[in-house]
Each structure stands twice: as structure tokens, then as C-alpha cells.
């Protein structure tokens, strides 16, 4: 019998008990993390690791796309941005191009910071 990893237990609990806006924030943070790990792996010539992390970032974008509510202008804008980011991640993965990863990371960081600020504004109002 193996004991559950306490960190994994904590993560699972955090996800299952979080509000939707917190989950979105966690997804943005995860996307940034995996893009950075992919870049580091490319720099270290660990191409399989880079591929794995790149795919995780793409999966997060797919999840973010699935959560968009149709009929809102902001959703349409985010859909376009997510499509662009995902296609750039695919290109970066094929070419192992750090400059493309830097580009997508910039968008991901900006989304994370914007979302965090929106959460603060909502909480304060």
C-alpha cells in the first residue's frame, strides 16, 4: 500500500474546492510554468522534456478555450488570442524555438497579471 503524496492531495483539494475565477488563475499560472520549463529544457538540449512541457501548456490553453462563454466580445477576443498562442506553441515545439516560447510566455504572463488584477478589483468592489 502506497501513501498518497501530500502535495498531490493538497493540489487536488485546492482544485476541487476553488472558485471558478481561482481555477482560471491557476490555469494561467500553470501555463506560464510549463512554457518556462519547456524553454529551460530546450536550453539544456532535453528535447523530449521540452515537448512534454509544451504539450502541457497547449492542454491548458485548450482547457481555457473550453471554458469560454459564447456571445461575449471578450470571449471572442480571448478565443482568438488562445488560438494564436496555441499555434505559436505548436510551431515552437516543432522548431524548438526559444524566441517563440518567449513570445507566448509574454502573453501568458500578461494574462496572468491581468486576471489577478481583475480578481482584486472584483474582491474590492
Backbone as a ProteinNet text record, in pm:
[ID]
protein_1_A
[PRIMARY]
XXXXXXXXXXXXXXXXXXXXXXXXXXXXXXXXXXXXXXXXXXXXXXXXXXXXXXXXXXXXXXXXXXXXXXXXXXXXXXXXXXXXXXXXXXXXXXXXXXXXXXXXXXXXXXXXXXXXXXXXXXXXX
[TERTIARY]
84.3	0	88.9	62.7	141.2	61.6	132.7	68.1	58.1	-47.7	-67	37.1	83.8	176.1	100	146.8	72.7	54.3	154.2	142.4	33	27.7	-76.9	-214.9	-224.9	-351.3	-394.4	-298.8	-327	-372.9	-301.1	-336.7	-477.7	-507.6	-640.5	-748.7	-725.1	-821.5	-837.3	-725.5	-730.7	-815.5	-801.4	-877	-1025.2	-1054.6	-1195.2	-1273.2	-1203.4	-1274.4	-1261.7	-1194.4	-1171.4	-1288.5	-1299	-1398.4	-1351.2	-1443.5	-1405.2	-1296.6	-1305.5	-1204	-1065.7	-1062.9	-935.5	-878.4	-967	-922.4	-861.9	-924.8	-870.5	-731.8	-717.3	-587.4	-483.2	-522.8	-431	-390.5	-485.1	-453.1	-352.3	-374.1	-278	-139.3	-134.2	-5.8	60.7	-19	34.4	88.1	17.8	63.9	200.7	215.9	344.4	452.5	422.1	518.1	565.3	472.2	509.8	582.1	548.7	623.6	767.8	784.9	920.5	999.1	933.5	1001	1038.6	952.5	982.1	1103.9	1109.4	1225.7	1353.3	1347.9	1465.8	1511.9	1417	1452.2	1517.7	1468.7	1531.7	1674.6	1691.8	1825.4	1921.4	1868.9	1951.1	1954.9	1901.7	1900.4	1823.4	1722.3	1634.8	1505.2	1514.1	1406	1277.7	1289.4	1168.2	1097	1176	1118.1	1050.6	1117.3	1060.4	926.4	921.6	798.2	687.4	721	623	565.7	652.8	606.3	527.7	570.8	499.1	356.7	343.6	210.1	123.2	183.2	106.2	52.3	136.6	91.7	-21.4	-7.8	-114	-243.3	-232.1	-350.4	-421.3	-343.4	-402.8	-478.2	-419.3	-488.9	-619.1	-615.4	-737.9	-843.9	-803	-896.7	-953.3	-867.3	-914.6	-1014.3	-988.7	-1079.7	-1215.5	-1212.9	-1336.9	-1423.4	-1362.4	-1438.9	-1498.1	-1464.3	-1516.6	-1666.9	-1735.6	-1880.5	-1905.3	-1980.5	-2009.1	-2099.4	-2086	-2174.5	-2122.4	-2004.2	-1944.8	-1823.2	-1810.4	-1695	-1560.5	-1551.5	-1425.2	-1393.1	-1494.9	-1473	-1420	-1474.2	-1427.4	-1282.3	-1248.4	-1110.1	-1015.4	-1056.4	-972.5	-958.6	-1066.3	-1060.5	-953.6	-953.3	-853.1	-712.2	-695.4	-563.3	-518.5	-608.3	-573.4	-536.6	-613	-580.8	-440.1	-409.8	-278.1	-168.9	-189	-88.7	-65	-173.2	-159.3	-85.3	-117.5	-47.7	100.4	130.9	271.8	343.2	274.2	335.5	364.3	273.2	295.3	417.5	427.2	542.5	671.5	667.4	786.2	826.8	727.9	756.2	823.6	775.9	835	977.2	996.6	1126.5	1220.7	1167.3	1243.3	1301.1	1213.1	1250	1217.3	1321.6	1303.9	1241.5	1271	1214.1	1061.8	1010.5	864.4	808.4	877.6	833.8	834.8	936.3	941.1	818.3	783.1	666.6	538.9	517.6	395.8	398.9	516.2	528.3	486.2	523.3	484.5	333	263.8	117.2	61.6	118.4	70.4	90.6	205.5	231.9	134.6	113.5	20.4	-121.2	-165.1	-297.8	-306.7	-201.9	-199.4	-210.6	-130.1	-131.3	-264.3	-319	-448.6	-558.6	-557.9	-660	-648.2	-525.8	-503.6	-556.5	-529.7	-578	-731.1	-790.7	-937.6	-997.3	-932.3	-980.8	-973.6	-866.4	-851.8	-960.8	-983.7	-1084.4	-1223	-1253.7	-1384	-1400.5	-1293.6	-1298.6	-1316.8	-1257.8	-1264.4	-1392.5	-1473.8	-1594.2	-1718.5
-118.2	0	124.7	213.4	335.6	451.1	538.2	656	763.2	839.3	947.9	1057	1114.5	1225.6	1344.3	1398.8	1509.5	1629.9	1659.9	1773.2	1748.3	1625.5	1593.1	1598.6	1552.4	1558.6	1703.4	1788.9	1931.1	1993.7	1962.9	2019.2	1977.4	1849.6	1800.4	1870.2	1886.3	1954	2100.2	2165	2305.7	2322.2	2230.8	2239.9	2212.9	2111.2	2073.6	2170.7	2253.4	2345.5	2492.2	2517.3	2655.8	2711.1	2843.7	2913.8	2915.9	2931.2	2931.1	3033.4	3153.5	3253.7	3213.4	3142.1	3092.7	2982.3	2898.2	2791.9	2850.2	2954.8	3020.5	3076.2	3137.8	3192	3079.7	2967.3	2852.5	2802.2	2801.5	2758.9	2853.5	2982.6	3080	3059.4	3040.5	3017.5	2890.6	2786.3	2660.9	2676.7	2753.8	2776.5	2844.6	2947.7	3017.5	2919.3	2841.6	2745.1	2647.6	2590.4	2489.4	2550	2672.3	2739.5	2761.3	2805.9	2828.7	2698.1	2592.7	2462.5	2412.4	2437.2	2398.4	2473.9	2604	2684.5	2632.5	2605.8	2556.1	2422.7	2337.3	2207.4	2224.1	2316.1	2341.9	2390.2	2482.5	2535.5	2425.1	2326.2	2215.6	2096.3	2117.6	2012.7	1887.6	1907.9	1798.9	1809.2	1765.9	1790.5	1715.3	1594.7	1521	1590.5	1640.3	1713.3	1841.2	1911.7	2033.6	2003.6	1897.3	1855.5	1830	1757.9	1724.4	1850.9	1943.8	2067.1	2154.7	2158.6	2235.5	2181.9	2050.4	1990.2	2022.1	2027.7	2062.8	2205.6	2297.7	2435.7	2440	2362.1	2356.3	2301.9	2199.8	2142.3	2245.8	2327.8	2432.1	2531.7	2569.6	2661.5	2598.3	2470.5	2401	2405.6	2388.1	2394.5	2535.1	2635.4	2774.3	2803.5	2750.7	2770.3	2706.6	2590.8	2518.5	2590.8	2675.9	2743.5	2876.4	2921.4	3049.3	3041.1	3146.7	3153.9	3228.8	3166.8	3226.9	3348.6	3438.1	3552.7	3678.8	3672.3	3789.6	3834.3	3964.1	4013	3972.9	3975.1	3937.8	3790.2	3707	3564.6	3545.4	3622	3613.6	3659.2	3765.4	3814.2	3712.6	3656.3	3555	3430.9	3392.1	3276.8	3298.4	3416.3	3448.5	3445.9	3503.6	3504.9	3363.8	3284.3	3146	3066	3085.3	3017	3052.9	3182.1	3229.6	3169.6	3175.3	3123.6	2973.9	2901	2756.5	2726	2797.6	2773	2809	2913.4	2950.5	2845.9	2790	2683.5	2560.6	2529.5	2416.3	2442.8	2563.5	2599.4	2594.2	2648.3	2645	2501.9	2415.6	2275.3	2207.1	2236.2	2175.7	2225.1	2354	2415.4	2420.4	2393.4	2408.8	2550.1	2647.5	2788.4	2864.3	2902.7	2973.4	3110.8	3177.1	3310.6	3304.9	3199.7	3185	3156.5	3073.9	3046.3	3174.4	3258.4	3388.1	3471.8	3472.7	3549.2	3502	3371.7	3316.5	3335.7	3322.5	3344.5	3488.2	3583.8	3722.4	3738.2	3676.1	3681.4	3612.2	3497.4	3420.7	3497.2	3561.3	3641	3758.7	3824	3937.7	3893.8	3780.5	3728.8	3698.7	3637.5	3604	3729.5	3829.9	3954.4	4027.7	4028.8	4094.8	4024.8	3892.1	3815.6	3839	3840.1	3863.8	4001.8	4101.3	4236.3	4241.2	4173	4168.8	4103.6	3999.3	3933	4028.8	4107	4205	4310.9	4361.1	4465.1	4414.4	4291.7	4233	4215	4172	4149.5	4280.1	4388.8	4518.8	4596.7	4549.2	4625.7	4571.7
0	0	0	-94.4	-101.2	-43.2	24.1	79.9	-26.3	-21.5	-117.4	-92.4	-200	-191.8	-132.2	-19.8	43.4	-49.1	-131.2	-222.1	-325.2	-380	-477.8	-413	-289.4	-216.8	-197.9	-161.1	-143.3	-274.5	-384.2	-514.8	-555.5	-539	-577	-495.5	-366.8	-280	-321	-355.3	-395.8	-521.4	-614.7	-739.4	-716.1	-637.1	-619.4	-531.7	-452.9	-363.8	-406.9	-515.9	-559.7	-640	-635.3	-715.6	-861.3	-956.4	-1098.4	-1132.7	-1073.6	-1105.3	-1052	-940.7	-887.9	-977.5	-1029.1	-1119.4	-1247	-1299.6	-1418.9	-1388.8	-1273.7	-1233.3	-1223.4	-1165.5	-1155	-1293.6	-1386.8	-1523.5	-1587.4	-1570.4	-1625	-1563.6	-1432.5	-1366.6	-1418.9	-1437.3	-1489.6	-1630.8	-1712.2	-1849	-1848.6	-1766.6	-1757.2	-1712.1	-1611.6	-1557.2	-1665	-1739.7	-1838.5	-1958.6	-1995.4	-2102.5	-2057	-1934	-1881.9	-1871.7	-1828.9	-1821.7	-1960.8	-2058.3	-2196.3	-2247.4	-2219.8	-2260.4	-2196.3	-2068	-1996.3	-2054.4	-2086.2	-2143.3	-2280.8	-2363.1	-2493.1	-2471.3	-2378.7	-2350	-2305.6	-2234.2	-2184.6	-2279.8	-2400.6	-2504.7	-2461.3	-2376.8	-2333.1	-2413.9	-2539.1	-2633.7	-2598.8	-2545.6	-2507	-2390.2	-2295.6	-2183	-2232.1	-2322.3	-2378.3	-2444.9	-2521.7	-2589.8	-2487.6	-2381.5	-2277.9	-2213.6	-2179.2	-2114.6	-2210.8	-2335.8	-2436.9	-2452.2	-2456.9	-2468.6	-2347.6	-2228.8	-2108.9	-2121.2	-2170.9	-2191	-2294.3	-2402	-2503	-2443.3	-2359.1	-2294.3	-2207.3	-2139.3	-2055.5	-2142.8	-2254.6	-2345.9	-2394.6	-2427.7	-2470.5	-2361	-2237.1	-2125	-2109.8	-2122.8	-2115.5	-2227.5	-2345.9	-2459.6	-2431.2	-2368.2	-2339.9	-2237.3	-2156	-2051.4	-2096.3	-2216.4	-2264.6	-2288	-2251	-2273.2	-2403.1	-2491.3	-2621.7	-2607.5	-2705.2	-2711.6	-2645	-2589.5	-2525.8	-2606	-2631.6	-2708.6	-2648	-2514.1	-2450.2	-2475.5	-2481.3	-2510.4	-2651.5	-2745.2	-2883.5	-2894.5	-2822.7	-2823.6	-2761.5	-2649	-2584	-2670.9	-2738.9	-2829	-2935.7	-2994.6	-3097.2	-3039.3	-2920.7	-2857	-2822.1	-2766.6	-2731.7	-2857.1	-2965.6	-3091.5	-3137.6	-3133.2	-3174.5	-3085.9	-2955.2	-2862.4	-2883.5	-2903.8	-2923.2	-3052.7	-3159.1	-3286	-3274.5	-3199.8	-3178.5	-3093.2	-2994.3	-2914.7	-3000.6	-3090.7	-3181.4	-3267.5	-3320.4	-3402	-3319.9	-3198.3	-3111	-3081.1	-3063.6	-3033.8	-3152.7	-3272.1	-3392.3	-3416.9	-3395	-3425.3	-3305	-3186.3	-3060.7	-3054.5	-3077.7	-3090.6	-2961.8	-2891	-2764.2	-2784.2	-2896.2	-2916.9	-2928.9	-2988.7	-2996.7	-2856.9	-2780.9	-2643.9	-2560.3	-2581.6	-2512.5	-2546.3	-2674.4	-2720.5	-2650.6	-2650.4	-2589.7	-2438.3	-2379.5	-2235.8	-2200.2	-2283.3	-2258.7	-2252.8	-2347.3	-2345.9	-2220.7	-2187.4	-2072.5	-1941.8	-1927.2	-1807.2	-1800.1	-1912.8	-1915.3	-1879.5	-1931.9	-1897.4	-1748.1	-1693.6	-1551.3	-1465.8	-1498.8	-1421.4	-1434.3	-1554.7	-1577.3	-1499.2	-1503	-1431.3	-1280.9	-1231.3	-1089.2	-1049.1	-1131.4	-1103.5	-1107.8	-1203.6	-1213	-1088.3	-1039.1	-917.3	-797.7	-788.1	-680.8	-689.8	-813.2	-833.6	-795.2	-832.1	-802.2	-651.8	-587.2	-441.4	-365.4	-417.7	-350.8	-379	-472.9	-504.8	-438.8
[MASK]
+++++++++++++++++++++++++++++++++++++++++++++++++++++++++++++++++++++++++++++++++++++++++++++++++++++++++++++++++++++++++++++

